[in-house]
Amino acid sequence: MAVLIGLLSQGGTDHSAAPAKAFDIAEAFQQEKLKRIGEKPPFD
């Protein structure tokens, strides 16, 4: 949701394409998180 708000507030983004871009960005963040900490972070 925050990604969508950010895309719309910056301007210059086609409003009809903004939801698809937001999901792409959110998916990229999720993939990066999985790459860095894995499925579950280790607990001590």
Number of C-alpha atoms within 10 A of each C-alpha: 9 9 16 17 12 12 18 16 10 8 9 8 12 11 12 8 10 17 17 12 16 19 14 13 14 16 12 12 12 12 12 12 12 13 10 10 10 11 9 7 9 7 4 3
